[in-house]
Amino acid sequence: MRLEDFDYELPESSIAQQALPDRAASRLMVVDRKAHGDEREPGATHAIFRDLPRFLGPDDVLVVNRSRVVPARLFVHRESGARVELLFVRSRANGEFEAWVRPIGRLRVDEVLRSDRPGIGFRFLGKASDREGRFRLETGPAAASAPEALDAIHAFHADIEGILEALGHVPLPPYIHRPDEPADRDRYQTVYAREKGSVAAPTAGLHFDQELLSLLSARGVAVLPLVLHVGPGTFSPLEAAEVGANRLEPEQFHIPAETIAAIRQARGAGKRIVAVGTTVTRALEAAHGLGWFGGPAAAGGERDFAAETDLFIYPGYRFAVVDAMITNFHLPRSSLLLLVSAFLGRERTLACYRKAVENEYRFYSYGDAMLIR
């Protein structure tokens, strides 16, 4: 199976550059996996996302990812004035952290990159990989280029989390061709986001607002949380021509004991597990592989379950937990498109995408959605 088999043509004008003011006003393509459909006519129907309660009911369990996006992109400057972009990856001990760097090639070990705020800088400690560097947060006069440094740092927490909140930018995907705006801090975040840790939004959840969640609850739909922190690997294209030769970077996830118990009970009662997004799908399927829904590993009592997953789902994978999925329209040749193709079938997925282009759906993170049931 080759990566080129998961390509499709998309006009640049179909890529959503802004979020809709009304979250639930996005369009929704509804596809029944058991109904007739082929590569010419996928058998899709069209709705608005706020119509979702028409398609779900008391026999459905909706699982959401409540990871919160961190403003993880920082723009800093070398002594020469050249701009450097950092994308925060993970914290280490003693004020150290790792970040993707663009460009990384000419940075010198011990060089201090300065932020636009006096008294806050980042000392380059060396490369962790070809695109990732190690840094230490520097605060105080040594990191400053102005005498007001000490006054400035009192306004900020002297830790990377506080710095990101104060100075960081929303890490919009590279296909959104504009700088982030203040509105993105709210809009590139689900309404149920709680736990900080993602550098990209679990975008299928962006369509929900509180009113829609209340309507689903009134319909008897159970809504259960888990957390998978989306890592920077989501921005990395697959490179190997053979699909199975690709690997995904590990991402941290955890599932509350209450969610594990509720899903086990729901599956035993024959209820449908509806994953909101590819992140939830990967978390649930990885949890099954770890035995969290049955067997000795499930005997954890009331403790939460936590692990890392690099699960790569592509056609040929047999789903064990997820019965239906809400998802956005994804990039060609991406791991996310491969996951959807595993769930719906490659030919039918690409037929749905062609139909979406014909019907002027909006694509990618701020775009429209599919319900595959």
Beta strands, then each sheet from edge to edge (+ up, - down):
strand 1: 27-31
strand 2: 44-48
strand 3: 60-65
strand 4: 67-69
strand 5: 73-77
strand 6: 83-91
strand 7: 96-102
strand 8: 112-114
strand 9: 120-127
strand 10: 132-139
strand 11: 195-198
strand 12: 222-228
strand 13: 251-255
strand 14: 272-276
strand 15: 305-309
strand 16: 324-328
strand 17: 369-372
sheet 1: 2+ 1- 17- 16+ 14+ 3+ 12+ 13- 15+
sheet 2: 4+ 11+
sheet 3: 5+ 6- 7+ 10- 9+ 8-
end
